[in-house]
Amino acid sequence: MRTLLVFALGSLISTAAPAQEWKPAIEKWRACADAAAVRYSKSSESAPVVARLAALACHDEKTKASQAIVQVEGAAFGEQYIEAAERYYVDRLSVNVMEMRLHGAEKR
């Protein structure tokens, strides 16, 4: 019984560990987009345009994140995950840009 428990725990850990390998790549991509959004938020473009431009500015980081996910999870899941994550994150980044502009206007 103890051997079965150790085997089950080892299997769980071995399958959960690779899933964590691509998370740092996603965080680097998001950090790059955040930094770009801060720079671009001073432009006269709308917040959704600024967010999309910020996401596009981090193409290399997005590619690395996509490759990491595809390597661990497979091509179909990786492509769908990156596409969904990008849509979701661009929406969140749009809100962040609006808040940056609002708080920037309050300081004036």
Beta strands, then each sheet from edge to edge (+ up, - down):
end
